[in-house]
Amino acid sequence: ERKLDPKKAARDATKDIGLAVLATTLSLVAVFLPVVFMGGIVGRFLGSFGITMSVAVMISLFVAFSLTPMLGAKWLKSTGEGVSKRPKPEHEEAPLLSAAEERARYREHFRGESGFELEDGFLERAYGKILAFSMERRWLIGLIMIGSLFAVPLIASIVPTSFMPDDDEGRFDITIEAPLGTSLAETEIISERLARRIRLIPEVRYTVVMTGSPEGDISGRGDNESLIYVALAPHGERKRSAQEIIQYIRDEELPPFIEATGVRAAVSQVSPFGTSGPQAAPIQYLVRGPDLERLEQYADELVAVLQKQRGVAQADHTYRVGRPEIRVEIDRARAGELGVSVASIAETLRILIGGQDVTKLALDGKQFDVNLRAGEDHRRQIADLERYKVRAADGRLIPLSQVTRIDEGRGPSAIQRVARDRSILIYAYVTSEASTANILRALDETVESFGMPAGYSTLLTGQAKEFEKAAAGFALAIVLSFVFMYLIIAAQFESWIYPISIMSSLPLTVPFALLSLAIFGQSLNLFSMLGLLVLFGIVKKNSILQIDHTLTLRREGFTRPDAIMLANRDRLRPILMTTLAFVAGMIPLLLSRGAGAGTNHAIAGIVLGGQTLALLLTLIGTPVIYTWLDDLQLWTNARLDTLRAGVGRMTAGLRKKREA
């Protein structure tokens, strides 16, 4: 466009943007590299992404300095037509203008009376007028930027949060818990009855019913528990999403089934961690302590709080009472009189009821365990236990009925322990409207109101625990990214001030990123936070192009207003091209369907919306902040010069007095 030889144009262009490209590349690596060092499950999800992006960005640096200029020199022809005619500065060294003179100069640019002959297109002219208007009224842009930052809490309050995005994998689970004491066969019949109803739904391909579990199985299902695995037809063969079908089952199928059978039933998506039932719920909250009755009271109140939260579909806890049991209470005073120890009573019951391997028997070269245990007919009734005898310290056999009280009762189906403490798990299944952060905050506030005594505590687990880890991990990654970016840009520009003006555009994208999540109906989750990091990298690139070219033109002799107007005009097309290319690359991800589409939407939505919505404000806000920081630097230098001059005069005066 400047009628230069293609090879010389390629060399000059590469030299012109060399510093900007290097700073952009290294700062992009600074954005993605901290992700590699995130720990836990989040690190497993994203570690490979950080490595891939960092390596790809470094390779792109080599391409930008070698292959791209070579192809440009070969394919592009000198035309002499375009909008890139470059004016000459009026002075070898740019003069400093007063604030009034700068405003007058911006007013001339706005009216088209700058004196520069520029063949601008429509976009350059429109952007030039907006920029000139904004630079003349920097206070107005400052108020807009401050207002957008203050809007972050308001927008964040309407954006739901979750650990993972909603994803239509074409499958989900239904857990059924029959009353305690229900046999395995009865539970299977009840489960199959519901499975037949589910298979009548047009989108359902098949179901698999799993009742109970073998000993030692990780699921831990009892005879009264079952799991129905529901597989849906491929996404293109059904009209409703998995989330819509799940909600239909919750609203239409489960209520009459639960009323007719008296069971507990819950529907949930298949957990990414490979668990099912309460352990697959996105909200999991443990209460711990020594007294189960008090823990049950706490758990009931927390479940009531959960059921009132927006987006909670089902909530419950794992403590179940009703399992028949025989209780043996030791009369310690009587046992002490007869010389019977608690350990002796416990050992007697353990051997006679539970059994114990006492020796091994060798037959035909094989060894067999010999298990000592009371016969089946002698350990069924309470009367059988009362006939047992325990040995006292003096060797006498004392009937168990003399030192214990034996009665029947009902106790918990299982006692869960965490770190050796008795515990109850409170869990909830949620819809896409739920905000994990708000729900956990409500639970914490409720627990605080309990005033729990010493020995009682709460603990997050499952996806809720990983959500907190992810939030903390991303907060650290963002802080480290900002620190590394600042140091890299400061080293490239040899200034501590200019990196601040470049990085100031990053916070301005946050409200627009959150707004894009609200527009697309998405949540702030693991992958949308990753998209926010990608957005930071792209926006920062624009600011580097703007500030670098502005500094170059000022060194050539242009005044600050002229350098800002010309630099931003020259860099408008590259910024728009890279932005539109990146946005275009996000559109297929945003429009994707099927399994894995939720992850694509989470990344693409925040990047596409945030970049598009924040583009104009960052294009205008970056020059405004640059001038403010430049004014601050000039004011500081002037004060330092005055201070140094005053110290110099004082030193000279003292030297003259000493010589006199």
N, C-alpha and C positions, 0 to 999 in steps of 0.2 A: 504493500500500500504506500510505501515511502519511496518507491522506484529504486530500491537497493538490489544488488546482486543477491540471489537466493542464499548462497552460501554465507555471504557476509551478514545478511539479515538473520540467518540462523545463529551465527556466532554472537552477534550483537544482542539478540533476544535472549539467548541462554545466559550471557553475561549480565544482562539487565535484571533477570529474575533469579539469578543463581543464589543470592543470599536468601531471598524469600522462599525458594524451593527447599533449600537446605534447612532453614529454620522450621518450615512447615513439616518436613519429613521427620526431623528429630523430635519435634514437639508431639507429633502424632504417635511416635513410638513411646513417648513419655505418657501418653494417655492410656495406651493399651497394655504396656508392660506391667504396671502394678496389678492388673487382673490375673496375671500368671501366678502371683504369689498369694492369692486368696486361698484360705484353707477350708477344710470341711467339704461337705457335699457341694457347696457353691463353687469351690475351687475345681472339683471334678467336672462340673458342668461347663465352666468357662475357661479353665486353664488352657485348653487347646485353642480356644478362640483367640486369647491374648497372644499366644505364640504365633499363630497363623497370621494375624493382622500385623504384628510387628515385623515379621520376615517379609510379608508381602509389601509393606510400606517401604522397607529398605530396598527391595528389588525395584520398586517403582522409581526410587531416586536414581538408580543406575540407568533405567530406561529414559527418564526425563533428561538426563545429561548426555545421552548417547544416541539411542534409537530415535527418539522424537525429533531432535534437531536434524538428524540425517535424513529422515523421511520428509521433514518440512522443506529441506533444501532441494530434495529431488522432485517432490510433487507440487509444491506451491510455486506459482509464477508471479513475476513482478507486474503489477497492474497500475499502480499509482492512483488507484481509486479507493476510497474508503473514508473512514472517520478518524484516522490516526495521525493526521498532520500535526506535527509538534511545533508549537511556537518557541521563540527564543526569549530568554530572560532579558529584561532591560538593564540589569546590573550584574556585575561579576560577583558581588557579594550582596545578598539580600538585605535590604534595610529593615529595621524594626519599625513597625507601625503602631500608632496608638490604638486604643480600643475603638475610638470614633472613626479613625481612618480605616480600620479593618471592617467595621460595619458598613461604611460607605462603599468599600471595595466589593463586599458581598452583594450590596444593593446593585452595583453596576453589573455584576455577573447575573443577577436575577433578571435585569432588564435587557440583557444581551448587549451591554455596552462595555464589555471588558477590554475591547481592543484586540482580542485574539481572533484570528480568522480560523474558525473551526467548522469543519463539515460534519456536524453532528447529525445522528439519526434521531428518530422520535424518542427512543428510550433515553439517549444521552441528554437530550434537551429537557425532557421531563424530570429526570433525576437531577440534572444540574440546577433547575429552578427550585426543586424541593430542598436540595442541599444548601443552596445559597440562602433561601428563606430560613432554614433551620439554623445555619451558622450565624445569621444576623440576630436570631432570637434563641441563643443557647439556653437561656433560662427555661424556655418552654419545653425544649427537648429534655432538659434535666428533670422537670416536673413529670413528664411522661415516663421517663425511665424509673424514677422513684415510685411513681404510681404503679407501674407494672411489677416492681419488686414487692411492694406492699400487697399486691393482689395474690401473691403466692399462697399464703395461708388460706385465703378464701377459696381459691381454686382447688387447693389440695384437700380441703374439707369435703368436696363433692366427688373426688376421685377415689374409688375403692382401692384397697391394697390387698395383695395376696402374695403367696410364695411363688406359685406357678400360674401361668395364664390358663384360662379355660380352653381346652383342646378337645375337639370331637374325634376321639379315637375309635368310635364305632363299637364301644363296649362299656359295660358298667356292672356293678355288683349290687345284689340285694342280700342283706344279712337278716336272718330270722332267729329269734331267741324265744323258744317256747317256755312255759312255766317250769320251774325246777321240779325234777322228778319225772318229766316226760321222757318216755323211752325213745330209743334211737329209731325204732320202726314208726312210732307215732309222729316224731319230728319229720321223718322223711315223707310220710303221707301228707302232712300239712304243707311242707315245702313244695311238693310236687303239685299240690292243688293251686298254689300261687303261680308256679312256673307255667302251668297250662293256661292260666289267664294271661300271663305275660306273652306267651307265644301267639296269642290271638291278635296282638298289636301288629299292624301290617309291616312296620319297619323291622321287626325282630326276625332274625334269621334262625337262631336256635338258642337253647338254654342248657346249662349244665348244673345239676344240683349236687352239692357235696355236703353230706350230713355227718356231723361228728368229725373226729380225726384220730389217727392212730397215736399211741403213746409216744410222747416226745416230739410230736409234730409242732412246727413253729407257729401254726395258726392257733393252737390251744383250744379248738372248739370242743365243747362237751357234747353229750348225747342229746341235749335239748337245743343245740345250736346248729345252724346250717348256713350255707352260702350258695346263692344262685348266681351263676355267671351268665350274663346276657350278652349275646353277640348280635349286632345290628347288620343290616344289609349295607353294601358299599355306599359311600356318600352320594354318588350320582343316582342311585336307585331309590332314594327316599326323599320325602319332602321336608321332614322335620329333622332338626339336629339332635344329637344325643342329649344335650341339656334340656331341650323341649320335651323329649320323651321321658326323661327322668322326672321333670316337673309334673308331667301328666300322670305318671305312676304315683307320685307322692299325693297328688290332689284327688285322683279318681279311683285308683286301684287299691291302694293300701288302706285307707280309712275303713271301707266295708270289710275287708279281709281281717284287719286287726280286731274290729268289733265282733266278728263272727267266731274267731278262733282264740282270742285273748292273748295273742303273741305280741312280741315287740318286733318291728321290722323297720329297716332303714335302707335307703338307696344312696349309693355313692359312686363316683367315678373311680376307676381303677387307679390305685395310688402309684405314682412314679417310683416309690421306694419298694414296691413288691409286697405290701402288706394288705390286709383286708379287715373289715369290721371296724371297731373303734380306733385301731391303730392306723387306719387309712384316712381318718377324718382330718380335715385341714386345721381344725382347732382342737388342740389337746392340752389339757391343763391339769396338773397333778396337785392334790393336797395331801400333805404328809403329817403324821403325828401318832401318838401312842394309843389314843382312844378311838375305836372304830365308830362308836355312836356319835361322838362329836364330829368326826370326819364326815359321817353321813349327813349330819345336819348342815355342815358347811357345803357339801356337795349339792344337796337339794336346793339351797339358796342360790348357788352359782348357776345351776341349771335353769332356775327361774329367771335369773338375769339374762342368760343366754337367749332364752326363748323370746325375750322382748327386743333383742337387737335386730336391726334392719338387715335382711338378707340371710338370717339363720333359718334353715328349712327344718332341721330336727336337732334336738339337743337331749343329752342324757348322761348318766354316769355308769360306771361298771360295777358298783357295789350292789349285790343281790343277796337278800336275806330270805330264807325259806327252805334251806337244805336240812333235812332231818339229821340230828346228831345226838349222841349220848354223851353227857357231860359227867365227868368224874371230879368232884370237889374234895380235896383232902382236908380232913379234920386234923390240923397240924398239932393241936394240943393233945388230942387222944393218941395220935401217931407217936408223939414224943414220949408219952407215958409208957407205951408198949415197946419203944425202941425201934420203931419202923421209920426208915428214912424216906424222903421224897424220891430220891434216886432209885431206891429199891422198888417202890410202887410203880414208877415210870418204866423201869426195865421189865418188870413182870407183865405189865399191860402191853408193852411193845413186843415182847416175845410171843405172848399167848394170842394177841389179836393180829399183829402185823407179821409176825414170824421173823426168824433170824437164822442165818446159816451158821451152824455150830461146828461142822467138821466136813471132811470130804471122804467119800467111799470109793475105793478102787475095785473095779470089777472088769475082768478080761482086758486089762491094760488101759481101761478108760477110767476117768475120775468123775464123780458125780457129787454135787453139793447136797449136804444133808440139812434140811430146813426144819427147825423146831417150831411148832405152832399148834395151838389148840385145835381139836377137830371141828369141822364145820358145824356139827350139831351142838357144840359146846361154846359157841361164840356168837350166837344170834340174838339172845334175849338179855335183858338186864339181870334176870335171875342167874344167868350163867356167869356174869361178871362178879356177882356177889358171892359166888361159891369159890372164886379164885382165892388163893392164899399167897401171902408174901412173907418172906423170911425176915425176922427181927434180928437185932444185933446179937442177941444171945443164942440164936439158932432156932428159936421157936417159929412155927408157921402160924401166922395170924390171918384170919379171914379178912378179905378185902372190905367187906361190909362193916367191919369194926372201926376202920380208920378212914373211910370215905363215905360220901353221899353220892349216889348215882341216880340221875333222872334224865328224862328225854327233853329235847328242846329243838329249836331251829336256829341255825347259824348261817353265816355267809357261805355262798357257794365256793368262794375262793378268797384268800387274803393276799392281796398284792403287796409287794415290798419293793421299795426303791432305796438303795443305800441302807438296807436293814431296817428302814422305817416302814410302818404300815401306811398304805397310800390308797387313794381312790382317784381314778381317772375321769375327769369331766371332758366330754367331747361334743363336737357339733359339726353337722354337715351344713354347708352354706350354698347360696346361689351366687350368680355373678354380681349381684348388687352389694354383697357383703364386703366390708372393709376389715381385714384382719387386724390392722393396727387399732381401729376403734373398738373392736370386740375385746382384744387383749387389754386395752386401757380400761374398759368397763369392768372386766374381771379383776384387774389389779385394784381399782377403786373400791369394789365390793369387798375384796379381801382385807383391804386397809380398814374398812368400817367394822370388820369383825373384831378387831383387837385381839388377835390370836395370842394365847399364852405361849410361854417358852416351850420349845419342843415341837411346835407346829410350824409348818412352812409350806410354800407353794413352789411349783417348778413347771416350766414349759417343756414340752416334749414333742416329738414328731415334726410335722411341717411347721407348726407355730414356732418351735425352737429354731428351725432352720431359717424361718422368715426373719427373726431377730438377728441371727448371725449374718444373713445376707445384707440386711440394712446396715449393720455395723461395718461389715466388710466393704460395702460399696462406699460408705462414708469415708473410710480410710483410703480406699483406692482413689477417690476424687480428690482428697486432700493431697495425697502423694503426687497425683497427676498435676495438680496446680503447682506444687513446689517444683517438680522436675521441669514443667513447661517454663516456669518463670526463670529458672536458672539457665536453661538452654537458650531462651530468647534473649536474656540479659547478656549472655556470652556472645551471641551472634550480633546484637546491636550495640554492644559495649555501652550499655546504659542500664541503670536501675529503674528509670522512670518509664521508658517506652514499653517494656513488657506489661506494665500495669494497664496502659491504654489499650494494648492488644487483648489482654485477658479480661478486660472489663466487659467485653461483649458476651462472655460465657454466662454470667448470672442473668443477663437479659433474656436468654433463651429458655430459662427454667419455667417462667409462667406460661409461655407459649407451648412448651412441651407438655406441661400438665393440662393445658387447655385442649390440646390435640387428643389426649387420652379421654377427656370428657366428651369431646365431639364424636370420637369413634366408639365410645362405650366400652373402653378398655380399662384395665386395672393397672396400678403401679406394682409391677412384679419383678422377678429376677431378670427377665429378658428385656422388659421395658427400661429398667435401670441400665442395662447394658447398652440399649439404644441411646440413652441419654449421654453416655460416654462417647459413643460414635458421633452424636450431634455436637458435642463440645469440640471434637477434633475438626469437624467440617467448618463450624462457625469461626474457630480460631484461625483457620487457614485464610478466610476472607479478610480478617483484621490484619494479618501479617502482610498480605498483598497491599492493603490500603496504606498502612503506616510506612512500610519499606519504601514505596514509591514516593510518598510525601517527603520523606527525609532526603531521598535522592534529588528531587526537584529543588528542595531548599538549598542543598549543597551546590546546585548548579547556578543559584542566584535568584530564584523566584521568591517573592514575598510569601509569607505564610498563607494568606488567603488564596493567592494564585496557585501555590503548590497544592493546597488541599483541594481546590476545585479541579485542577488539571489531573492530579494523581487519581482521584476517585473517578473522574471521567474515563481515564485510560484503563483503570482496573475494573470498570463496571462489566464489560463484556466477558472477561475471563471468569469473574465471580458468578455471573448469571449462567454461563455455559457449564461450569463445574457444578453449580447448584442444581440446574435443571437436569443434568446428566445423572446426578446422584438421586434426585427425586424420581426420575424416570426408572432408575434401577430398583427403587423401593416399591413402585406400583405393582409389579407382578407378585411381590411378596404379600402386599396388602390384599390383593384379589385372589390369593390362593385358597383352595378348599381342600377338605379331607384331613387325614391324620397329619399332625405336625403343623397345620395351618395356624393354630393358636400362637405358637412360638413365632412364626413369621409375622403375624399381625402385630404382636407385641413389640417387635423391633422396628418394623416398617412404619407403624402408625406414629410413634413418637418422633422418629427421624423425619418422616415426610411432613407431618403437621408442624412440628417445631421449627424445621428449617424454612418452610414456606411462610409461616405466620411471623417469624422473627426477622426475616430477611431485611425488610425495609428499615426496621428500627435499628438493627445492627449496622446497616450501611450508613445511617445518619448518626447514630449514637457514638460510633467509634471515632469519627473526626471531632465531634464535640468534646468527648473526654480527652482526646489527644491535646486539643488546644488548652483545656483547663490545666492539664498536667504540665504542659509546656509553659503556661503562664506561671504556675507554681514554681517551676524550675528557674525561670527568669527572675522572679521575685526573690527566691532564695539566694541565687547567685548575686543579685544586686545587694542584698543585705550582707552577704559574706564579704563582698568587695568593700562595702562601706566599713565593715568591722575590721577587715585587714588593713584598710587605709588608716583608720583611727589608731590601730595598734602600731602601725608603722610610724605615724606622727608622734605618738607617745614615746616610742623607743628612740626616735631621733632626738626628741626634746631631752630625754634623760641622758643620752650620750653627750649632748652639748653641755649640759650642766656639769657632767662628770669631767669633761675636758676643761671647762672653765675653772 
